[in-house]
């Protein structure tokens, strides 16, 4: 709960999500997947020209999205975001815009199959971090599952319409931090 308590909301939606989470019985929130609300991190990685995003293909949602995943027991949020970013993209170097999260989203997750196992619907308490990286500094070959996506073509790659406003808001937050 301390991550939620210490987060400073950046807009009305974040303030409402934070307030909702603080009202919950703390036993409903866990660092692992045992509770209906659990912690995740994600990373928005833009190139230094701020016109491309490093994205991965998410097979459950059939859409390109930010790299990210579940926070491991005892792991700090910032380092969770870095670990997930490296595991999913193999990028060698990123420059953090801040060690503080860009955003906190309360995200519903529909029931689905994961590695052949049924997963009940649940909520991710997601903390997103912003990074800058070089397009040529990745260890992977660009392919259909990991690529640098032009910011002005996000709607071509992102089939989850509800994520587009989130990504666009984060892009603007990142550009504002980068210009400082």
C-alpha positions as CSV (number, residue, x, y, z in Angstrom):
1,X,0.0,0.0,0.0
2,X,2.9,2.4,0.6
3,X,3.5,2.7,-3.2
4,X,-0.1,3.7,-3.6
5,X,0.0,6.1,-0.6
6,X,3.2,7.8,-1.8
7,X,2.1,8.2,-5.4
8,X,1.2,11.8,-6.4
9,X,-1.6,11.6,-9.0
10,X,-1.1,13.6,-12.2
11,X,-4.7,13.8,-13.2
12,X,-8.3,13.3,-12.1
13,X,-8.4,9.6,-13.2
14,X,-5.2,8.8,-11.2
15,X,-6.6,10.6,-8.2
16,X,-9.8,8.6,-8.4
17,X,-7.9,5.3,-8.8
18,X,-5.6,6.1,-5.9
19,X,-8.6,6.9,-3.7
20,X,-10.4,3.7,-4.7
21,X,-7.3,1.6,-3.9
22,X,-6.8,3.3,-0.5
23,X,-10.4,2.5,0.4
24,X,-9.9,-1.3,-0.2
25,X,-9.3,-3.9,2.4
26,X,-5.4,-4.3,2.2
27,X,-5.8,-8.0,2.0
28,X,-7.2,-7.6,-1.6
29,X,-3.9,-6.1,-2.7
30,X,-0.7,-8.2,-3.0
31,X,2.8,-8.0,-4.5
32,X,2.2,-11.5,-6.1
33,X,-0.7,-12.8,-8.2
34,X,-2.6,-14.3,-5.2
35,X,-4.8,-11.3,-4.7
36,X,-7.4,-9.7,-7.1
37,X,-5.4,-6.5,-7.1
38,X,-1.6,-6.8,-7.7
39,X,1.3,-4.7,-8.8
40,X,2.8,-4.4,-12.3
41,X,5.2,-2.1,-13.9
42,X,5.5,-0.9,-17.5
43,X,8.0,1.1,-19.5
44,X,7.4,3.7,-22.2
45,X,10.7,3.9,-24.2
46,X,11.0,6.7,-26.7
47,X,13.9,7.3,-29.1
48,X,15.8,10.5,-28.4
49,X,13.9,12.3,-31.2
50,X,10.7,11.4,-29.4
51,X,9.0,10.2,-32.5
52,X,9.1,6.4,-31.9
53,X,8.2,4.0,-29.1
54,X,9.7,0.6,-28.4
55,X,6.8,-1.8,-28.2
56,X,6.1,-5.5,-28.0
57,X,3.3,-7.6,-29.4
58,X,1.0,-8.8,-26.6
59,X,-0.6,-12.1,-27.7
60,X,-3.5,-12.0,-25.2
61,X,-4.7,-8.6,-26.4
62,X,-3.5,-9.1,-30.0
63,X,-2.0,-5.6,-29.9
64,X,1.3,-3.8,-29.6
65,X,1.9,-2.5,-26.1
66,X,4.4,-1.2,-23.6
67,X,6.8,-3.7,-22.2
68,X,6.0,-4.7,-18.6
69,X,4.9,-7.3,-16.2
70,X,4.4,-8.3,-12.6
71,X,6.5,-7.0,-9.7
72,X,8.5,-9.7,-8.0
73,X,8.5,-10.2,-4.3
74,X,10.8,-7.6,-2.6
75,X,11.5,-5.8,-5.8
76,X,11.4,-2.0,-6.1
77,X,9.0,-0.6,-8.7
78,X,11.7,1.2,-10.8
79,X,13.9,-1.9,-10.9
80,X,10.9,-4.1,-11.8
81,X,10.3,-1.8,-14.8
82,X,13.9,-2.1,-15.9
83,X,14.0,-5.9,-15.4
84,X,10.8,-6.3,-17.5
85,X,12.0,-3.9,-20.1
86,X,15.3,-5.8,-20.6
87,X,13.6,-9.3,-20.5
88,X,11.0,-8.3,-23.1
89,X,13.1,-6.1,-25.4
90,X,16.8,-6.8,-24.7
91,X,17.6,-3.1,-25.1
92,X,21.1,-2.5,-23.8
93,X,20.9,1.0,-22.6
94,X,18.1,3.3,-21.6
95,X,18.2,6.7,-19.9
96,X,15.5,7.1,-17.3
97,X,13.5,10.4,-17.4
98,X,13.0,9.9,-13.7
99,X,13.1,7.2,-11.1
100,X,9.6,8.2,-10.1
101,X,6.7,6.7,-12.0
102,X,5.2,8.7,-14.9
103,X,1.8,7.3,-14.1
104,X,-0.3,4.9,-12.1
105,X,-3.1,3.1,-13.8
106,X,-5.7,0.8,-12.3
107,X,-6.2,-1.7,-15.2
108,X,-8.9,-4.4,-15.3
109,X,-7.7,-7.7,-16.8
110,X,-10.2,-10.1,-18.3
111,X,-10.2,-13.8,-17.6
112,X,-7.9,-15.5,-20.0
113,X,-5.5,-18.4,-20.7
114,X,-1.9,-18.1,-19.7
115,X,0.5,-20.9,-20.7
116,X,-2.5,-23.3,-20.9
117,X,-3.9,-22.3,-17.4
118,X,-7.1,-20.4,-16.8
119,X,-6.5,-17.0,-15.1
120,X,-9.5,-15.3,-13.4
121,X,-10.2,-11.6,-14.1
122,X,-8.3,-9.3,-11.8
123,X,-6.8,-5.8,-11.6
124,X,-3.3,-4.6,-12.2
125,X,-2.1,-1.6,-10.2
126,X,0.4,-0.5,-12.9
127,X,3.2,2.0,-12.4
128,X,4.6,3.2,-15.7
129,X,8.2,4.6,-16.1
130,X,9.6,6.7,-18.9
131,X,12.9,6.0,-20.7
132,X,14.8,7.2,-23.7
133,X,16.7,4.8,-25.9
134,X,18.5,4.5,-29.2
135,X,16.8,2.5,-32.0
136,X,20.1,0.9,-32.9
137,X,20.9,-0.1,-29.2
138,X,18.7,-3.2,-29.1
139,X,20.1,-6.7,-29.0
140,X,17.2,-8.1,-31.0
141,X,16.4,-8.0,-34.6
142,X,13.3,-6.0,-35.2
143,X,10.5,-8.5,-35.9
144,X,6.8,-8.9,-35.8
145,X,6.8,-9.1,-31.9
146,X,9.2,-6.3,-31.0
147,X,9.7,-3.1,-32.9
148,X,10.1,0.7,-32.8
149,X,6.7,2.1,-33.7
150,X,6.2,5.6,-35.1
151,X,4.3,7.7,-32.6
152,X,2.2,9.2,-35.3
153,X,1.1,5.7,-36.4
154,X,0.2,4.2,-32.9
155,X,-3.4,3.5,-34.0
156,X,-2.0,1.3,-36.7
157,X,-0.2,-1.0,-34.2
158,X,-2.4,-0.6,-31.1
159,X,-5.7,-2.4,-31.5
160,X,-6.8,-1.7,-27.9
161,X,-8.6,1.6,-28.4
162,X,-8.8,2.2,-24.6
163,X,-4.9,2.2,-24.5
164,X,-4.4,4.9,-27.1
165,X,-5.3,7.8,-24.9
166,X,-3.1,6.4,-22.1
167,X,-0.1,6.1,-24.5
168,X,-0.7,9.6,-25.9
169,X,-0.9,11.1,-22.5
170,X,2.3,9.4,-21.4
171,X,4.0,10.5,-24.6
172,X,3.2,14.1,-23.7
173,X,4.4,13.6,-20.1
174,X,7.6,12.2,-21.4
175,X,8.2,15.0,-23.9
176,X,7.6,17.6,-21.2
177,X,10.2,15.9,-18.9
178,X,12.7,15.5,-21.7
179,X,12.4,19.2,-22.6
180,X,13.3,20.3,-19.1
